Amino acid sequence: MMVYGLLAMVFLGVIYITTVHFFAPTAADEAPHDHPPLKETGGSASGIISKNIANILASRPSLPSEPPIAENMNYKNLYNVLADWNPDNPDVPAGFSETLHHFDYGNLAERAMAEKFRNAELPFKLFNVSEFAEVANLWTDNYLHDQLTTNLRGRSHVEKSKDNHFMYWNGRGRGRASYKPPTEIVDMDFDRWLKIAKAADEDKMNHTTEHYYFMSSCPAQDQGRTFISKDLKAFSTQKNNFFITNVVANKGIQCRFGMRGVIAESHYDSGRNMVAMLKGEKRYILNPPWACKHLGIIADKKHPSYRHSIIDWSDLQQAASRGFAKVDAIDTILRTGEVLYIPTYWFHYMVSLKYSIQCNSRSGLPPHKEGANHVNLCMRE
């Protein structure tokens, strides 16, 4: 029998709210496919990835001879980015073009250039990464049903929002008398969530409708105890690699299952962040560390949403009043099979354009802590 409960867990000094599932093996656990097979939509992952690679090769920016300095990246101003494509609309506008550099991980010369970008703390995207393509093919809806319903280990929960906006929060809010969490943790299994997510795609769900965000994760050094760490070997490595540059400082793996329109508000992380897109598409709006003073970032370390923006980016009046026209921005779509590198202290705002799965892992500060001076000054002010 499966019992659901909420536990407050202390992990690496930060309190997270999560739903923990306890279960005893039953006959159903021995026959995980007794449920009606889930209908796959959108075609095979391998076919989608092949199409994505062909599109990248036909339209990506010219390859650089050396990484630029951060101030000379190909930026647009943030207000125009939002005005041209409002985040409340998950449909990609005609004429959208990529400005972020894409590197072929299977090409050793391009991989070496990507490593230079990473070491310079500059964002970029990778494609043709066989490790993640294999996982994208493996993680069918039926496979995920088996792992997240009958063979569940690790930490999973679903958050509900009254609309498409999801502000991160943690357990620190419990000590604040007037604090009300921006979202609600609800009792919902993966199959039910998936049905809602697929209906959202089919019906082109409006941004004002209730949205649900499914999350599952595993701790650092999990060593295959959960299917997440077992399958995502590049993120659960015991030795430093291209994606995890400091195993000792690794923060585990976080997987986010998004439905059409789900927005995760802008924030920064104090660690190198590799993001693998395993299904669907997500829009990422990136801002360099010096953008901090314009973004309305919560500086109170005791606040449940510390490091996150209080501004509704889909409200252009708020964006104009906050000086977003002065803010450097990079707008990119992360598609199935691609990996995005988000440097330490870079702000990122995310919109799920359809049913999507994204897993990321962080691995500590860069040697020279690039960006820390801008963010620390901003947070003190």
C-alpha positions as CSV (number, residue, x, y, z in Angstrom):
1,M,0.0,0.0,0.0
2,M,1.3,3.5,-0.8
3,V,0.9,6.3,1.7
4,Y,1.6,9.9,0.8
5,G,2.9,12.4,3.3
6,L,4.8,15.7,3.4
7,L,8.1,15.8,5.2
8,A,10.4,18.7,5.8
9,M,13.9,17.4,4.8
10,V,17.2,19.2,5.5
11,F,19.5,18.7,2.5
12,L,22.9,20.4,2.3
13,G,21.7,23.0,4.8
14,V,18.6,24.1,2.8
15,I,15.1,23.0,3.7
16,Y,12.9,21.7,1.0
17,I,9.4,20.5,1.0
18,T,8.8,17.2,-0.8
19,T,6.5,14.4,-0.9
20,V,7.9,11.1,0.2
21,H,6.3,7.8,-0.8
22,F,6.6,4.7,1.4
23,F,5.5,1.4,-0.1
24,A,5.5,-2.3,0.4
25,P,6.0,-4.5,-2.6
26,T,2.8,-5.9,-4.1
27,A,1.9,-8.1,-7.0
28,A,1.5,-4.9,-9.0
29,D,5.2,-4.1,-8.4
30,E,6.2,-7.4,-10.0
31,A,4.0,-6.7,-13.1
32,P,4.4,-3.0,-13.7
33,H,2.8,-3.1,-17.2
34,D,-0.6,-4.3,-15.9
35,H,-1.9,-0.7,-16.4
36,P,-3.2,0.2,-19.9
37,P,-0.2,1.3,-22.0
38,L,0.2,5.1,-22.1
39,K,-0.1,6.6,-25.5
40,E,3.1,8.2,-26.7
41,T,2.7,11.5,-28.5
42,G,5.0,13.6,-30.7
43,G,7.0,10.8,-32.3
44,S,10.1,9.0,-31.2
45,A,12.8,10.9,-29.3
46,S,15.5,9.7,-31.8
47,G,13.5,11.2,-34.7
48,I,12.9,14.4,-32.9
49,I,16.5,14.8,-32.0
50,S,17.7,14.1,-35.6
51,K,15.3,16.8,-36.8
52,N,16.5,19.2,-34.1
53,I,20.2,18.6,-35.1
54,A,19.4,19.2,-38.8
55,N,17.7,22.5,-37.8
56,I,20.6,23.5,-35.6
57,L,23.2,22.9,-38.4
58,A,21.1,25.0,-40.8
59,S,20.5,28.0,-38.6
60,R,23.0,28.2,-35.7
61,P,25.2,31.2,-35.3
62,S,28.7,31.0,-36.9
63,L,31.2,29.2,-34.7
64,P,33.6,31.6,-32.9
65,S,37.4,31.3,-33.1
66,E,37.6,32.2,-29.4
67,P,35.1,32.9,-26.6
68,P,34.0,36.5,-26.4
69,I,34.2,38.5,-23.1
70,A,30.9,38.3,-21.3
71,E,30.0,41.9,-22.0
72,N,30.3,41.3,-25.7
73,M,27.8,38.4,-26.0
74,N,25.0,38.8,-28.6
75,Y,22.5,40.4,-26.2
76,K,19.1,41.9,-26.8
77,N,17.4,44.2,-24.3
78,L,15.1,42.3,-22.0
79,Y,12.1,44.6,-22.5
80,N,12.1,44.0,-26.2
81,V,12.5,40.2,-25.7
82,L,9.4,40.2,-23.6
83,A,7.4,42.6,-25.8
84,D,8.3,40.5,-28.9
85,W,7.2,37.3,-27.3
86,N,5.2,37.6,-24.1
87,P,6.0,34.7,-21.7
88,D,2.4,34.0,-21.1
89,N,2.2,32.7,-24.7
90,P,4.0,29.4,-25.1
91,D,3.6,29.3,-28.9
92,V,6.9,30.1,-30.7
93,P,6.5,33.2,-32.9
94,A,7.3,33.2,-36.6
95,G,10.8,34.4,-37.2
96,F,12.3,33.5,-33.8
97,S,16.0,33.0,-34.2
98,E,18.8,31.7,-32.0
99,T,21.7,33.8,-31.0
100,L,23.3,31.5,-28.4
101,H,26.2,29.4,-29.6
102,H,25.6,25.7,-30.3
103,F,28.4,23.2,-30.2
104,D,28.5,19.6,-31.5
105,Y,29.6,17.5,-28.5
106,G,30.5,14.7,-30.9
107,N,33.0,16.9,-32.7
108,L,36.2,17.1,-30.6
109,A,37.1,20.6,-31.9
110,E,33.7,22.0,-31.1
111,R,33.7,20.2,-27.7
112,A,37.0,21.9,-26.9
113,M,35.5,25.3,-27.8
114,A,32.5,24.6,-25.6
115,E,34.9,23.8,-22.8
116,K,36.6,27.2,-23.3
117,F,33.1,28.8,-23.0
118,R,32.4,26.8,-19.8
119,N,35.7,27.8,-18.3
120,A,35.1,31.4,-19.2
121,E,31.7,31.2,-17.5
122,L,29.7,31.9,-20.7
123,P,26.4,30.2,-21.6
124,F,26.2,27.9,-24.6
125,K,24.2,24.9,-25.8
126,L,25.4,21.4,-26.8
127,F,23.8,19.0,-29.2
128,N,24.7,15.4,-30.4
129,V,25.3,14.3,-26.8
130,S,24.8,10.5,-27.0
131,E,24.5,10.0,-23.2
132,F,21.4,12.2,-23.0
133,A,20.0,11.1,-26.4
134,E,19.9,7.5,-25.0
135,V,18.0,8.7,-21.9
136,A,15.5,10.7,-24.0
137,N,14.8,7.5,-25.9
138,L,14.5,5.4,-22.8
139,W,12.2,7.8,-20.9
140,T,9.0,6.9,-22.6
141,D,5.7,7.6,-20.8
142,N,5.3,3.9,-20.0
143,Y,8.9,3.7,-18.6
144,L,8.3,6.7,-16.5
145,H,5.0,5.3,-15.2
146,D,6.9,2.2,-14.1
147,Q,9.6,4.2,-12.4
148,L,7.5,6.9,-10.8
149,T,4.5,4.8,-9.8
150,T,5.5,1.2,-9.1
151,N,9.2,1.3,-8.6
152,L,9.5,4.8,-6.9
153,R,12.5,5.7,-4.9
154,G,13.7,9.2,-4.3
155,R,11.8,12.4,-3.9
156,S,8.8,13.5,-6.0
157,H,6.0,15.9,-5.6
158,V,3.5,18.0,-7.6
159,E,3.0,21.8,-7.2
160,K,-0.2,23.5,-8.2
161,S,-0.6,27.2,-9.1
162,K,-3.7,29.2,-9.8
163,D,-2.2,30.2,-13.1
164,N,1.0,29.4,-15.1
165,H,3.5,31.2,-12.7
166,F,5.5,29.1,-10.2
167,M,7.7,31.0,-7.7
168,Y,10.2,28.8,-5.9
169,W,9.7,28.6,-2.1
170,N,11.0,26.4,0.7
171,G,10.2,25.6,4.3
172,R,11.5,28.8,5.8
173,G,8.1,30.4,5.2
174,R,6.6,28.3,8.0
175,G,8.1,30.7,10.6
176,R,6.5,33.8,9.1
177,A,3.1,34.6,10.5
178,S,1.7,36.3,7.4
179,Y,3.5,34.2,4.8
180,K,1.4,32.3,2.2
181,P,3.2,30.0,-0.2
182,P,2.8,31.0,-3.8
183,T,2.0,27.5,-4.9
184,E,0.4,24.5,-3.2
185,I,1.8,21.0,-2.9
186,V,-0.9,18.5,-3.9
187,D,-1.5,14.8,-3.8
188,M,-1.2,13.7,-7.4
189,D,0.6,10.7,-9.1
190,F,2.5,10.8,-12.3
191,D,-0.2,9.3,-14.5
192,R,-2.8,11.9,-13.5
193,W,-0.3,14.7,-13.9
194,L,0.7,13.4,-17.4
195,K,-3.0,13.2,-18.5
196,I,-3.4,16.9,-17.5
197,A,-0.2,17.9,-19.3
198,K,-1.1,16.1,-22.5
199,A,-4.6,17.7,-22.4
200,A,-3.0,21.1,-22.0
201,D,-1.1,20.6,-25.3
202,E,-4.1,19.3,-27.1
203,D,-6.4,22.1,-25.9
204,K,-3.8,24.8,-26.0
205,M,-4.4,25.6,-22.3
206,N,-4.7,29.3,-21.4
207,H,-2.2,30.8,-19.0
208,T,-4.9,31.8,-16.5
209,T,-5.9,28.2,-15.9
210,E,-4.6,26.1,-13.0
211,H,-1.2,24.6,-13.8
212,Y,0.7,21.7,-12.3
213,Y,4.4,21.1,-12.0
214,F,5.8,17.6,-11.4
215,M,9.2,17.4,-9.8
216,S,11.5,14.5,-9.0
217,S,15.1,14.4,-7.8
218,C,17.9,12.4,-6.3
219,P,20.7,13.4,-3.9
220,A,24.4,13.7,-4.8
221,Q,26.3,10.4,-4.8
222,D,23.1,8.4,-5.3
223,Q,25.0,5.8,-7.3
224,G,22.1,4.4,-9.2
225,R,19.8,3.8,-6.2
226,T,17.1,5.8,-8.1
227,F,16.3,5.5,-11.8
228,I,17.3,9.2,-12.2
229,S,20.9,8.6,-11.2
230,K,21.1,5.2,-12.8
231,D,20.0,6.6,-16.2
232,L,21.7,10.0,-16.1
233,K,25.2,8.7,-15.6
234,A,26.9,11.9,-16.9
235,F,25.3,13.7,-14.0
236,S,25.8,11.0,-11.3
237,T,29.5,10.4,-12.1
238,Q,32.0,9.6,-9.4
239,K,34.7,11.4,-11.3
240,N,34.9,14.9,-12.7
241,N,33.7,15.2,-16.4
242,F,32.6,17.8,-18.9
243,F,29.2,18.2,-17.2
244,I,30.2,17.9,-13.5
245,T,33.4,19.7,-12.9
246,N,33.5,19.3,-9.1
247,V,32.0,16.0,-7.9
248,V,32.5,17.0,-4.3
249,A,30.3,20.0,-4.7
250,N,27.7,18.3,-6.8
251,K,24.1,19.0,-5.6
252,G,22.4,15.9,-7.0
253,I,20.0,15.8,-9.9
254,Q,16.7,17.8,-10.2
255,C,14.2,16.8,-12.8
256,R,11.3,19.1,-13.7
257,F,8.3,17.8,-15.7
258,G,6.6,20.8,-17.2
259,M,3.2,21.3,-18.8
260,R,2.3,23.9,-21.5
261,G,2.8,27.4,-20.2
262,V,4.5,26.7,-16.8
263,I,6.8,29.6,-15.9
264,A,9.6,29.3,-13.3
265,E,10.4,32.8,-12.1
266,S,13.9,34.3,-12.7
267,H,16.7,33.4,-10.2
268,Y,20.3,32.7,-10.0
269,D,22.2,29.7,-8.6
270,S,25.6,29.7,-7.0
271,G,27.0,26.8,-8.9
272,R,27.8,25.7,-12.5
273,N,24.5,24.4,-13.9
274,M,24.1,21.9,-16.7
275,V,20.6,21.4,-18.0
276,A,19.6,18.5,-20.3
277,M,16.3,18.6,-22.2
278,L,15.0,15.0,-22.4
279,K,11.5,15.7,-23.8
280,G,9.7,18.7,-25.3
281,E,10.9,22.3,-25.4
282,K,11.6,25.0,-22.9
283,R,12.3,28.7,-23.4
284,Y,15.1,30.1,-21.3
285,I,15.8,33.8,-20.9
286,L,19.3,34.4,-19.6
287,N,20.7,37.5,-17.9
288,P,24.3,38.1,-16.9
289,P,25.1,38.8,-13.2
290,W,25.3,42.6,-13.7
291,A,21.5,42.6,-14.5
292,C,20.8,41.8,-10.8
293,K,19.9,45.4,-9.7
294,H,17.0,45.6,-12.2
295,L,15.4,42.2,-11.6
296,G,13.8,42.6,-8.2
297,I,15.7,39.8,-6.6
298,I,14.8,38.9,-3.0
299,A,17.9,39.5,-1.0
300,D,16.6,38.3,2.4
301,K,18.3,35.0,3.1
302,K,15.5,34.0,5.5
303,H,12.8,34.5,2.8
304,P,11.4,31.3,1.4
305,S,12.0,32.6,-2.2
306,Y,15.5,34.0,-1.6
307,R,17.4,34.6,-4.9
308,H,14.2,34.8,-6.9
309,S,12.6,37.7,-8.8
310,I,9.4,39.2,-7.5
311,I,8.6,40.8,-10.9
312,D,5.9,39.4,-13.2
313,W,7.8,39.4,-16.5
314,S,4.7,38.9,-18.5
315,D,3.4,42.2,-17.3
316,L,5.1,44.7,-19.6
317,Q,4.2,47.7,-17.4
318,Q,6.2,46.1,-14.5
319,A,9.0,45.4,-17.0
320,A,9.1,49.0,-18.2
321,S,9.0,50.5,-14.7
322,R,11.9,48.3,-13.6
323,G,14.1,49.4,-16.4
324,F,14.1,46.1,-18.3
325,A,15.1,48.1,-21.4
326,K,18.5,48.5,-19.8
327,V,18.9,44.8,-19.1
328,D,21.0,42.5,-21.3
329,A,19.2,39.3,-22.3
330,I,19.6,36.1,-24.3
331,D,16.5,34.3,-25.5
332,T,16.9,30.6,-26.4
333,I,14.7,27.5,-26.8
334,L,16.2,24.3,-25.3
335,R,14.9,21.3,-27.4
336,T,14.9,17.6,-26.9
337,G,18.5,16.2,-26.9
338,E,20.2,19.6,-26.2
339,V,22.1,20.6,-23.1
340,L,22.3,24.2,-21.8
341,Y,25.1,25.5,-19.7
342,I,24.0,28.2,-17.3
343,P,27.1,29.8,-15.7
344,T,27.2,30.6,-12.0
345,Y,25.3,33.7,-10.9
346,W,23.6,34.0,-14.3
347,F,19.8,34.6,-14.0
348,H,17.5,32.3,-15.8
349,Y,13.7,32.5,-16.4
350,M,12.0,29.4,-17.9
351,V,8.8,28.7,-19.8
352,S,7.7,25.2,-20.7
353,L,6.4,25.4,-24.2
354,K,4.7,21.9,-24.1
355,Y,4.9,18.7,-22.1
356,S,8.6,18.7,-21.3
357,I,11.2,17.0,-19.1
358,Q,14.4,18.8,-18.1
359,C,17.0,17.5,-15.7
360,N,19.9,19.5,-14.3
361,S,22.8,19.2,-12.0
362,R,25.1,21.8,-10.4
363,S,28.7,21.3,-9.4
364,G,30.0,24.2,-7.4
365,L,31.6,27.6,-8.0
366,P,34.1,28.2,-10.7
367,P,37.7,28.8,-9.6
368,H,37.5,32.6,-9.9
369,K,33.9,33.0,-8.8
370,E,33.0,35.1,-11.9
371,G,29.9,37.1,-11.4
372,A,29.9,37.0,-7.6
373,N,31.0,40.6,-7.2
374,H,28.0,41.9,-9.2
375,V,25.4,39.7,-7.4
376,N,26.9,40.3,-3.9
377,L,26.9,44.1,-4.4
378,C,23.3,44.0,-5.7
379,M,22.1,41.8,-2.8
380,R,23.7,44.1,-0.2
381,E,22.0,47.1,-1.8
